[in-house]
Amino acid sequence: MSGSNAIDLYCKLPIWIQNTACSLAGLKMRHERYNRTFHDTLEFLCQSQWWSLAEQQAYQDEQVTRVIQHAYLSVPYYRRVMDERDLKPSDIRSTSDLVKLPILTKDMVRELGAELLSTGVPSKQRVYGHTGGTTGKSLQLYSDKNTQPHQWAVWWRHRKRFGLSLDDEFIVFAGRNVIPLNRMEPPFWRRNIPMHQTYVSIHHMTKQNMSALIEYLQKRKVKYYSGYPSAVYLVAQYMMDNNIRLIHPPDVTVLGAETLLPHQRRAMENAFGGKITDQYGASEQCGNISDCEHGHYHVDMEFGHIEFLPLEGSTPNVQRIICTGFWNEAMPLIRYDIGDLATLPSKEVDCSCGRRSPVVEKIDGRIESYIITPDGRQAGRLDFIFKDSQHIEEAQFIQDEISTVKIKVVRAKGFSSIHEKELLADLRKYLGEVIQFEINYVSEIPRTANGKFRQIVSNVFKDQNQL
Ligand SMILES: [Zn+2]
């Protein structure tokens, strides 16, 4: 049965059978994610996070040597580029040697196709996946049976820092299609009992469904929430707007998959209390960065090597994230330009948590999430423009041509022409005089196919490698 047929069939089932189906899928998922490799890796990671920086770098050099050896011997693309450059595996034995290889862009991954697959991993052992395709173009990706347990071990090391365990009940707010899209009546959530998970569909988190969702949340006592920042923010904001306090607030809220914006964090702190924590990962499973208890993002050095490269035309601290993954033998990604940006601290951070792995100041998100002005300014993270505004619920910037930025605004109660003037004045101050603004008032801002919110959608910002 094809994937879409299976989804059609699932959608026609009664809710209790859908819940059973979710739990059965959960049993399989629990087995694939949380196997022996996962537990061994997690135990290792909980110790290695306290290593000195030199020890972590030595570990990375060992992994680079292993990955390069494997790629040279079994991946046609890497054999070709190394032969062309007259390189042997012995020439690349540390993270600093990686620069001898070219950067791998998303377009190259698309074009190379099977040339990036290892002949050493039989096709039936490959695990198929793909990126969400937030920019409209999805990537076909493969991993092997060890990739996912390693990725989950890194994610669970992060959760353990906040006192969470695999047996804790939690509610996740994210984009999986667990609820038929045409369903108008609650419940908009499904239980996956083996994984202690309740899945709330972000596709159904509309204004009219929010009171039913909050009523349900009031009945549940869970240890933590997880999900996309934009989805959890909707819950927090609704509670604040309606003066609702949870009877059993979660101890922790774990975020990921989208850039966490400061106003979202604040709303969650106010609405739920407890700890709010974030981590950065990607569908490509080749690099990860996680919050520590002291609120610093640390690079997860055991999972992959992250190189930070300057972004042309931007402030020096904003850097591109280039990843070399250690745990995917089926499709090794070496110096892969993941298309995300991070801001590095202006001076080295000696985090009081005691971990020595490098610290990133903040994750800026997709490279396409930048506005570029005719006079050459680049601006990402425009959320601060709304930080004090009580009158704007949500806003999205869309740039189809360099001369104009279109702004979709969902107005909150009390929005008036004064607030529009203030918004335009703030935009002018930040983006300059030579760009036009077009404001469109809308009742909601559509999410991407996988339910993600994008604050900036640029169709003019080109990949740096193509400039
Ligand atoms: Zn720290």
Boltz pocket constraint, residues with backbone or C-beta under 6 A from the ligand:
constraints:
  - pocket:
      binder: B
      contacts: [[A, 292], [A, 293], [A, 294], [A, 295], [A, 296], [A, 298], [A, 351], [A, 352], [A, 353], [A, 354], [A, 355]]
      max_distance: 6.0
